[in-house]
Amino acid sequence: MDLQALLFMFFGGLGIFLFGIKYLGDGLQKVAGDGLRDLLDRFTTNPIMGVLAGIFVTILLQTSTGTTVLTIGLVNAGFMTLKQAIGVIIGANIGTTVTAFIIGIKISTYALPIMAVGTFFIFFFKNHKINNYGQVIFGFGSLFLGLNLMGDGLKPLRDVQAFADLTVSMSENPLLGVLIGTLFTVAVQSSSAAIGLLQTLFGQGLMDLDAALPVLFGDNIGTTITAVLASIGASIAARRAALTHVIFNLVGTTIVLIVLRPFTTLIEYIRDSLGLNPEMTIAFAHGIFNVSNAIIQLPFIAVLAWIVVKLIPGQDTAIPYKAVHLDEKFIRKSPAIALGQGKKEVMRMADLTEKGIQEVSLYFKTQGKKHRELVPQYENAINNLDNKITDYLVQVSSHSLSGQDSKVHHTLMNTVRDLERIGDHMENIMELVEYQITNKVTFSESAIADLDEMFELTVSTLRQAIKALDLDEIEEARSVLEKEEKIDKMERDLRKKHIIRVNENKCTGTAGIVYVDIVSNLERVGDHAVNIAEEVIGEY
């Protein structure tokens, strides 16, 4: 077989393997439902639970990188603390070993029939659940088909002297093997693919265990690169979580290299005792390495967190998103008190909404990275409180309420809805500013001054509406209605000014679109502030 055919076979096999991993993971997610983020959010109360959650989610995603990136996203949004994230990252390292064990089962002979079954489930059933199972089965088969093709493409390496010399060098110098494993994993962006390739090479007798194990450890280091890339431009806490992943795997590799000879002897003993095939031998080595690393480092999570805080200094600006005042025991004991607690939480939500609008205003003015980091955190916090408060108030409504309490309940329900929609407009404005920055859209000085004025008036109107709600001040609420009329008038005036600037070539068409959209979103924020004020007025 010529070189071209071998290269096509190897890279085609690698592509099918990566597709199989992705397709299998997507199918498993659909089978499991869309609660992975919620699972990570709810079941990471302590490091042990974090590890278990990390293992479970990684098994479903079929990629430790996916779990780590999801975790970094949660940290970046303020939904998870650094210590919680460390536990999940440790669990992700253990969970990713499942793929290696699947490969070790060595059922590659049946790859095509497995894919045929998956295809049958996908195309011949209208039931979505069966289709999802078909996707899992098809991805499972693709994984083995890809390995088969890669293996066929690698077979001629046994006759290449340079490759034989390289494996001898890796046996004599483990650091070289670690480097090769790291670089290959970085290149393919998948430790599962790198370890699958390693299992294939080892299974074909192209390298011995002394050379394979350092490459395996390098694969674990290489998988951290995606987490690092995901943290670029993220919050300080997210960057710390990514660095934790790197340090955890570096420390684990360093420890095992120190005891490499005893570790190799242990793997050989397990292989001989259990009669493991070569692929399963690598899977066991991978599993023992990651589990041992987790056991060793788990007690030092606080130390690890301290180290990354020192290495990445700065104030963590995570927004507190969890409800503080919603205790269900009040609902059972006194619905009236529970309603009061609900109002306290609504006021917290309102405060976060006001601060979020202020942050997006500062982002427009300064285009500062810090403000860009905070706006999504406020939006996530607002959305979370919307769900929690609404559920709480629905439970309260199932109990007997007085006429006045029923009015308060109605007001709070509507206010929560308006605050959540203000959060949506806040996010819209952030995306418009991002578009402005990315596409180098510039505004004239007069346009910027007008928008600054409208931002200030909108923030002031929202603040006054929140104050009216908090103090039940009807005069404050009426003042909000007057201010909102000014916002409406300002919107009409700014649109007219925009048309004049376009006609005078002082403003481009693209800048005009962004400008008008920001103005429209601010006007809608004013409308929702009026809704809150009218609820206050309606109580009297």
C-alpha positions as CSV (number, residue, x, y, z in Angstrom):
1,M,0.0,0.0,0.0
2,D,1.5,3.4,-0.9
3,L,2.1,6.3,1.5
4,Q,-0.8,8.3,0.2
5,A,-3.3,5.5,1.0
6,L,-1.8,5.0,4.4
7,L,-2.0,8.7,5.3
8,F,-5.6,8.9,4.0
9,M,-6.5,5.9,6.1
10,F,-4.8,7.3,9.2
11,F,-6.3,10.8,9.1
12,G,-9.6,9.6,7.8
13,G,-9.7,7.1,10.7
14,L,-8.8,9.9,13.1
15,G,-11.6,12.1,11.7
16,I,-14.1,9.3,12.1
17,F,-12.9,8.6,15.6
18,L,-13.3,12.2,16.6
19,F,-16.7,12.3,15.0
20,G,-17.7,9.2,16.8
21,I,-16.7,10.6,20.2
22,K,-18.6,13.9,19.5
23,Y,-21.7,12.1,18.1
24,L,-21.7,9.6,21.0
25,G,-21.4,12.4,23.6
26,D,-24.2,14.5,21.9
27,G,-26.4,11.4,21.9
28,L,-25.8,10.7,25.6
29,Q,-26.6,14.3,26.4
30,K,-29.9,14.0,24.6
31,V,-30.7,10.7,26.4
32,A,-29.8,12.2,29.7
33,G,-31.7,15.5,29.1
34,D,-30.5,19.0,29.3
35,G,-29.8,19.1,33.0
36,L,-26.0,18.8,32.9
37,R,-25.4,22.5,33.8
38,D,-28.0,22.3,36.6
39,L,-26.4,19.1,37.9
40,L,-23.0,20.8,38.2
41,D,-24.7,23.8,39.8
42,R,-26.6,21.8,42.4
43,F,-24.4,18.8,43.2
44,T,-21.1,20.5,44.0
45,T,-21.7,21.5,47.6
46,N,-18.5,19.9,48.7
47,P,-15.3,18.5,46.9
48,I,-16.4,14.9,47.0
49,M,-19.8,15.7,45.4
50,G,-17.9,17.9,42.9
51,V,-15.7,14.9,41.9
52,L,-18.7,12.6,41.5
53,A,-20.6,15.3,39.4
54,G,-17.5,15.7,37.3
55,I,-17.2,12.0,36.7
56,F,-20.9,11.7,35.8
57,V,-21.0,14.7,33.4
58,T,-17.7,13.6,31.7
59,I,-19.1,10.1,31.1
60,L,-22.2,11.7,29.4
61,L,-20.1,14.3,27.4
62,Q,-17.4,11.7,26.6
63,T,-14.8,14.5,27.0
64,S,-13.1,15.9,30.1
65,T,-12.4,19.0,28.0
66,G,-16.2,19.6,27.6
67,T,-16.8,19.2,31.3
68,T,-13.9,21.5,32.1
69,V,-15.0,24.2,29.6
70,L,-18.6,23.9,31.0
71,T,-17.2,24.3,34.5
72,I,-15.2,27.4,33.5
73,G,-18.3,28.8,32.0
74,L,-20.2,28.4,35.3
75,V,-17.3,29.9,37.2
76,N,-17.2,32.8,34.8
77,A,-20.9,33.4,35.2
78,G,-20.6,33.3,39.0
79,F,-22.6,30.1,39.3
80,M,-19.7,28.1,40.9
81,T,-16.8,28.9,43.3
82,L,-13.2,28.1,42.6
83,K,-13.2,25.3,45.2
84,Q,-16.3,23.7,43.7
85,A,-14.7,23.9,40.2
86,I,-11.6,22.1,41.4
87,G,-13.6,19.1,42.6
88,V,-15.4,18.9,39.2
89,I,-12.1,19.2,37.3
90,I,-10.7,16.3,39.3
91,G,-13.8,14.2,38.6
92,A,-13.5,15.1,34.9
93,N,-10.1,13.6,34.8
94,I,-11.4,10.3,36.2
95,G,-14.5,10.3,34.0
96,T,-12.5,10.6,30.8
97,T,-10.9,7.2,31.5
98,V,-14.2,5.5,30.6
99,T,-13.5,6.1,26.9
100,A,-10.2,4.2,27.2
101,F,-12.0,1.3,28.9
102,I,-14.6,1.2,26.1
103,I,-11.8,1.0,23.5
104,G,-10.2,-1.7,25.6
105,I,-13.2,-3.9,25.2
106,K,-11.9,-4.5,21.7
107,I,-15.1,-5.1,19.8
108,S,-13.8,-3.3,16.7
109,T,-14.7,-6.3,14.5
110,Y,-18.3,-5.4,15.0
111,A,-17.9,-1.7,14.3
112,L,-19.9,-1.8,11.0
113,P,-22.9,-3.9,12.3
114,I,-23.1,-1.6,15.4
115,M,-23.2,1.5,13.1
116,A,-25.9,-0.3,11.0
117,V,-28.0,-0.8,14.1
118,G,-27.6,2.9,15.1
119,T,-28.6,4.0,11.6
120,F,-31.7,1.8,11.7
121,F,-32.7,3.4,15.0
122,I,-32.1,6.9,13.5
123,F,-33.9,6.6,10.2
124,F,-36.6,4.0,10.7
125,F,-38.2,5.3,13.9
126,K,-40.1,8.5,14.5
127,N,-39.7,8.4,18.2
128,H,-37.1,11.0,19.3
129,K,-35.9,8.9,22.2
130,I,-35.2,5.9,20.0
131,N,-33.4,8.3,17.6
132,N,-31.2,9.5,20.4
133,Y,-30.3,5.9,21.4
134,G,-29.5,5.3,17.7
135,Q,-27.2,8.3,17.8
136,V,-25.4,6.8,20.8
137,I,-25.0,3.4,19.1
138,F,-23.9,4.9,15.8
139,G,-21.3,7.1,17.6
140,F,-20.1,4.0,19.5
141,G,-19.6,2.1,16.3
142,S,-17.9,5.1,14.6
143,L,-15.4,5.2,17.4
144,F,-14.3,1.6,16.7
145,L,-14.4,2.1,12.9
146,G,-12.1,5.1,13.2
147,L,-9.7,3.1,15.4
148,N,-9.6,0.2,12.9
149,L,-8.7,2.6,10.1
150,M,-6.1,4.4,12.2
151,G,-4.6,1.0,13.0
152,D,-4.4,-0.1,9.4
153,G,-2.7,3.2,8.6
154,L,-0.1,2.7,11.3
155,K,0.8,-0.9,10.6
156,P,3.7,-0.1,8.3
157,L,5.4,1.9,11.1
158,R,6.7,-1.5,12.5
159,D,9.1,-1.6,9.6
160,V,10.3,2.0,9.9
161,Q,13.6,2.2,11.8
162,A,13.2,5.9,12.7
163,F,10.0,5.1,14.6
164,A,11.6,2.1,16.4
165,D,14.5,4.4,17.4
166,L,12.0,7.0,18.7
167,T,10.2,4.4,20.9
168,V,13.5,3.3,22.3
169,S,14.3,7.0,23.1
170,M,11.0,7.4,24.8
171,S,11.7,4.3,26.9
172,E,15.1,5.7,28.0
173,N,13.9,9.3,28.4
174,P,10.3,9.5,29.7
175,L,10.2,13.3,29.4
176,L,10.4,12.9,25.6
177,G,7.3,10.7,25.7
178,V,5.5,13.2,27.9
179,L,6.3,15.9,25.4
180,I,5.1,13.9,22.4
181,G,1.9,13.0,24.2
182,T,1.3,16.6,25.1
183,L,1.9,18.0,21.6
184,F,-0.3,15.4,19.9
185,T,-3.2,16.0,22.3
186,V,-2.9,19.8,21.8
187,A,-2.9,19.2,18.0
188,V,-6.1,17.1,17.9
189,Q,-7.7,18.9,20.9
190,S,-8.9,15.5,22.4
191,S,-7.1,13.4,25.0
192,S,-9.6,10.5,24.1
193,A,-8.3,10.5,20.5
194,A,-4.7,10.7,21.6
195,I,-5.1,7.8,24.1
196,G,-7.1,5.8,21.5
197,L,-4.1,6.2,19.1
198,L,-1.7,5.2,21.9
199,Q,-3.8,2.1,22.6
200,T,-3.7,1.2,18.9
201,L,0.1,1.6,18.7
202,F,0.6,-0.4,21.8
203,G,-1.9,-3.0,20.7
204,Q,0.0,-3.5,17.4
205,G,3.3,-3.9,19.3
206,L,4.7,-0.7,17.9
207,M,5.9,0.4,21.3
208,D,6.5,-1.2,24.7
209,L,5.0,-0.2,28.0
210,D,8.0,1.8,29.1
211,A,7.5,4.1,26.1
212,A,3.7,4.1,26.2
213,L,3.2,5.2,29.8
214,P,5.0,8.6,29.5
215,V,3.0,9.4,26.3
216,L,-0.1,8.6,28.3
217,F,0.9,11.1,31.0
218,G,1.6,13.7,28.3
219,D,-1.9,13.2,26.9
220,N,-3.3,14.2,30.3
221,I,-1.3,17.4,30.2
222,G,-2.2,18.2,26.6
223,T,-5.9,18.0,27.4
224,T,-5.6,21.1,29.6
225,I,-4.9,23.4,26.6
226,T,-8.6,23.7,25.6
227,A,-9.5,24.8,29.2
228,V,-6.8,27.4,29.0
229,L,-8.1,28.7,25.6
230,A,-11.7,28.7,27.0
231,S,-10.5,30.9,29.9
232,I,-8.9,33.6,27.7
233,G,-10.9,36.8,28.2
234,A,-12.9,35.2,31.0
235,S,-13.2,36.4,34.6
236,I,-10.4,36.0,37.1
237,A,-12.1,33.1,38.7
238,A,-12.5,31.3,35.4
239,R,-8.8,31.8,34.6
240,R,-7.9,30.4,38.0
241,A,-10.1,27.3,37.3
242,A,-8.2,26.7,34.0
243,L,-4.9,27.1,35.8
244,T,-6.0,24.6,38.4
245,H,-6.6,22.0,35.7
246,V,-3.1,22.6,34.3
247,I,-1.4,22.4,37.8
248,F,-3.4,19.3,38.8
249,N,-2.3,17.3,35.7
250,L,1.3,18.6,35.9
251,V,1.6,17.7,39.6
252,G,0.1,14.2,38.9
253,T,2.5,13.6,36.0
254,T,5.5,14.8,38.1
255,I,4.6,12.4,40.9
256,V,4.1,9.4,38.7
257,L,7.4,10.1,36.8
258,I,9.2,10.0,40.1
259,V,7.8,6.5,40.8
260,L,7.6,5.5,37.1
261,R,9.5,2.2,37.6
262,P,7.2,0.9,40.5
263,F,4.1,2.2,38.6
264,T,5.2,0.3,35.4
265,T,5.8,-2.8,37.5
266,L,2.3,-2.5,39.0
267,I,0.6,-2.2,35.6
268,E,2.6,-5.2,34.3
269,Y,1.4,-7.2,37.4
270,I,-2.2,-6.2,36.8
271,R,-1.9,-7.1,33.1
272,D,-0.5,-10.5,33.8
273,S,-2.9,-11.3,36.7
274,L,-6.0,-10.3,34.8
275,G,-4.9,-11.4,31.4
276,L,-5.5,-7.9,29.9
277,N,-5.2,-7.2,26.2
278,P,-2.8,-4.3,25.3
279,E,-5.6,-1.8,24.8
280,M,-7.2,-2.6,28.2
281,T,-3.7,-2.4,29.8
282,I,-3.4,1.2,28.7
283,A,-7.0,1.8,30.0
284,F,-6.1,0.4,33.4
285,A,-2.9,2.5,33.5
286,H,-5.0,5.6,32.6
287,G,-7.6,4.9,35.2
288,I,-5.2,4.1,38.0
289,F,-3.1,7.2,37.2
290,N,-6.1,9.5,37.4
291,V,-7.8,7.9,40.4
292,S,-4.5,7.9,42.3
293,N,-3.9,11.5,41.3
294,A,-7.3,12.5,42.6
295,I,-6.9,10.7,45.9
296,I,-3.5,12.3,46.5
297,Q,-4.6,15.8,45.6
298,L,-8.2,15.9,46.8
299,P,-7.2,16.7,50.4
300,F,-5.2,19.7,49.1
301,I,-8.0,21.5,47.2
302,A,-7.7,24.5,49.6
303,V,-3.9,24.6,49.0
304,L,-4.4,24.4,45.2
305,A,-7.0,27.2,45.4
306,W,-4.6,29.3,47.4
307,I,-1.8,28.7,44.9
308,V,-3.8,29.8,41.8
309,V,-5.1,32.8,43.7
310,K,-1.5,33.8,44.3
311,L,-0.5,33.1,40.7
312,I,-3.5,35.0,39.3
313,P,-4.0,37.9,41.7
314,G,-6.9,40.3,41.6
315,Q,-10.4,40.8,43.1
316,D,-12.8,38.1,42.1
317,T,-15.9,39.9,40.9
318,A,-18.4,37.0,40.9
319,I,-22.0,38.1,41.3
320,P,-24.0,36.3,44.1
321,Y,-26.7,34.7,42.1
322,K,-28.4,32.3,44.6
323,A,-31.5,33.3,46.5
324,V,-31.0,34.3,50.1
325,H,-34.4,34.9,51.6
326,L,-36.5,32.1,50.1
327,D,-37.1,29.5,52.8
328,E,-39.9,27.0,52.2
329,K,-40.6,26.6,55.9
330,F,-42.2,30.0,55.9
331,I,-44.7,29.0,53.3
332,R,-46.0,26.2,55.6
333,K,-45.9,28.2,58.8
334,S,-47.1,31.6,57.6
335,P,-47.8,32.5,53.9
336,A,-47.8,36.2,54.9
337,I,-44.3,36.0,56.2
338,A,-43.2,34.0,53.2
339,L,-44.6,36.7,51.0
340,G,-42.5,39.2,52.9
341,Q,-39.4,37.0,52.2
342,G,-40.4,36.9,48.6
343,K,-40.5,40.7,48.4
344,K,-37.0,40.9,50.0
345,E,-35.7,38.6,47.2
346,V,-37.4,40.6,44.6
347,M,-35.7,43.7,45.9
348,R,-32.3,41.8,45.7
349,M,-33.2,41.0,42.1
350,A,-34.1,44.6,41.4
351,D,-30.8,45.8,42.9
352,L,-28.9,43.4,40.6
353,T,-30.9,44.6,37.6
354,E,-30.1,48.2,38.3
355,K,-26.4,47.4,38.8
356,G,-26.4,45.4,35.5
357,I,-27.9,48.4,33.6
358,Q,-25.2,50.6,35.1
359,E,-22.5,48.1,34.1
360,V,-23.7,47.9,30.5
361,S,-23.8,51.7,30.5
362,L,-20.1,51.8,31.6
363,Y,-19.3,49.1,29.0
364,F,-20.7,51.4,26.3
365,K,-18.8,54.4,27.6
366,T,-15.4,52.8,28.3
367,Q,-15.6,49.5,26.3
368,G,-13.7,48.1,29.3
369,K,-13.2,44.3,29.6
370,K,-14.1,44.3,33.3
371,H,-17.6,45.6,32.5
372,R,-18.0,43.1,29.7
373,E,-17.2,40.3,32.2
374,L,-19.8,41.5,34.7
375,V,-22.8,42.0,32.5
376,P,-23.4,38.3,31.7
377,Q,-23.0,37.5,35.4
378,Y,-25.8,40.0,36.2
379,E,-27.9,38.5,33.5
380,N,-27.4,34.9,34.7
381,A,-28.1,36.0,38.3
382,I,-31.3,37.7,37.2
383,N,-32.5,34.7,35.2
384,N,-31.7,32.4,38.2
385,L,-33.6,34.6,40.6
386,D,-36.5,34.8,38.2
387,N,-36.9,31.0,38.3
388,K,-36.4,30.7,42.0
389,I,-38.7,33.6,43.0
390,T,-41.4,32.6,40.6
391,D,-41.4,29.0,41.9
392,Y,-41.5,30.3,45.5
393,L,-44.4,32.7,44.8
394,V,-46.4,30.0,43.0
395,Q,-46.0,27.8,46.2
396,V,-47.2,30.8,48.3
397,S,-50.2,31.3,46.1
398,S,-51.4,27.7,46.8
399,H,-52.1,28.9,50.4
400,S,-54.8,31.2,51.6
401,L,-53.9,34.9,51.3
402,S,-55.7,38.0,52.5
403,G,-57.0,40.5,49.9
404,Q,-54.0,42.8,50.5
405,D,-51.5,40.0,50.4
406,S,-53.0,38.8,47.1
407,K,-52.4,42.3,45.6
408,V,-48.8,42.2,46.9
409,H,-48.4,38.7,45.4
410,H,-49.7,39.9,42.0
411,T,-47.3,42.9,42.1
412,L,-44.3,40.8,42.9
413,M,-45.1,38.2,40.2
414,N,-45.4,41.0,37.6
415,T,-42.3,42.8,38.9
416,V,-40.2,39.7,38.6
417,R,-41.3,39.3,35.0
418,D,-40.4,43.0,34.2
419,L,-37.0,42.7,35.9
420,E,-36.1,39.6,33.9
421,R,-37.0,41.3,30.7
422,I,-34.9,44.3,31.6
423,G,-32.1,41.8,32.0
424,D,-32.7,40.7,28.4
425,H,-32.5,44.2,27.1
426,M,-29.3,44.7,29.1
427,E,-27.8,41.7,27.4
428,N,-29.0,43.0,24.0
429,I,-27.2,46.3,24.6
430,M,-24.0,44.4,25.6
431,E,-24.1,42.4,22.3
432,L,-24.7,45.6,20.3
433,V,-21.6,47.2,22.0
434,E,-19.7,44.0,21.2
435,Y,-20.7,44.3,17.6
436,Q,-19.6,47.9,17.6
437,I,-16.2,47.0,19.0
438,T,-15.7,44.0,16.7
439,N,-16.7,45.8,13.5
440,K,-14.9,49.0,14.5
441,V,-18.2,51.0,14.3
442,T,-17.7,54.6,15.4
443,F,-20.3,57.1,16.6
444,S,-20.1,60.9,16.3
445,E,-19.4,62.8,19.5
446,S,-22.9,64.2,19.5
447,A,-24.4,60.7,19.2
448,I,-22.3,59.5,22.1
449,A,-23.3,62.4,24.3
450,D,-27.0,61.9,23.5
451,L,-26.7,58.1,24.3
452,D,-24.9,58.9,27.6
453,E,-27.8,61.2,28.5
454,M,-30.4,58.6,27.7
455,F,-28.4,55.9,29.7
456,E,-28.4,58.2,32.7
457,L,-32.1,59.0,32.5
458,T,-33.0,55.3,32.0
459,V,-30.9,54.2,35.0
460,S,-32.4,57.0,37.1
461,T,-35.9,56.0,36.1
462,L,-35.3,52.4,37.0
463,R,-33.8,53.3,40.3
464,Q,-36.8,55.4,41.2
465,A,-39.2,52.6,40.2
466,I,-37.3,50.2,42.5
467,K,-37.4,52.7,45.3
468,A,-41.2,53.2,44.8
469,L,-41.7,49.4,45.0
470,D,-39.5,49.0,48.1
471,L,-41.1,51.9,50.1
472,D,-44.7,51.6,48.6
473,E,-44.3,55.3,47.6
474,I,-47.1,56.3,45.2
475,E,-45.5,59.8,44.6
476,E,-42.2,58.2,43.6
477,A,-44.1,55.9,41.3
478,R,-45.9,58.8,39.6
479,S,-42.5,60.5,39.1
480,V,-41.4,57.4,37.3
481,L,-44.3,57.8,34.8
482,E,-43.2,61.4,34.2
483,K,-39.6,60.4,33.6
484,E,-40.6,57.6,31.2
485,E,-42.4,60.2,29.1
486,K,-39.1,62.0,28.8
487,I,-37.4,58.8,27.7
488,D,-40.1,58.3,25.0
489,K,-39.6,61.8,23.8
490,M,-35.8,61.4,23.9
491,E,-36.1,58.2,21.8
492,R,-38.1,60.1,19.1
493,D,-35.6,63.0,19.2
494,L,-32.6,60.7,18.9
495,R,-34.1,58.9,16.0
496,K,-34.6,62.2,14.2
497,K,-31.1,63.4,15.0
498,H,-29.8,60.1,13.7
499,I,-31.5,60.6,10.3
500,I,-30.0,64.1,10.1
501,R,-26.5,62.7,10.8
502,V,-26.9,60.0,8.1
503,N,-28.1,62.7,5.6
504,E,-25.1,64.8,6.4
505,N,-22.7,61.8,6.1
506,K,-21.7,62.2,9.8
507,C,-22.8,58.7,10.5
508,T,-22.6,55.4,8.6
509,G,-25.5,53.1,8.0
510,T,-24.0,50.4,10.2
511,A,-23.4,52.8,13.0
512,G,-27.0,54.1,12.7
513,I,-28.4,50.5,13.0
514,V,-26.4,49.9,16.2
515,Y,-27.3,53.3,17.5
516,V,-31.1,53.0,16.9
517,D,-31.1,49.5,18.4
518,I,-29.4,50.7,21.6
519,V,-31.9,53.5,21.9
520,S,-34.8,51.1,21.4
521,N,-33.6,48.8,24.1
522,L,-33.2,51.7,26.5
523,E,-36.8,52.8,25.7
524,R,-38.0,49.3,26.5
525,V,-36.2,49.3,29.8
526,G,-38.1,52.6,30.6
527,D,-41.4,50.8,29.7
528,H,-40.7,48.0,32.2
529,A,-39.8,50.5,34.9
530,V,-43.2,52.1,34.3
531,N,-44.8,48.7,34.6
532,I,-43.2,48.4,38.1
533,A,-44.4,51.9,39.1
534,E,-47.9,51.2,37.8
535,E,-48.0,48.1,40.0
536,V,-47.3,50.3,43.0
537,I,-49.9,52.8,42.0
538,G,-52.4,50.1,41.4
539,E,-52.1,48.9,45.0
540,Y,-53.8,52.0,46.3
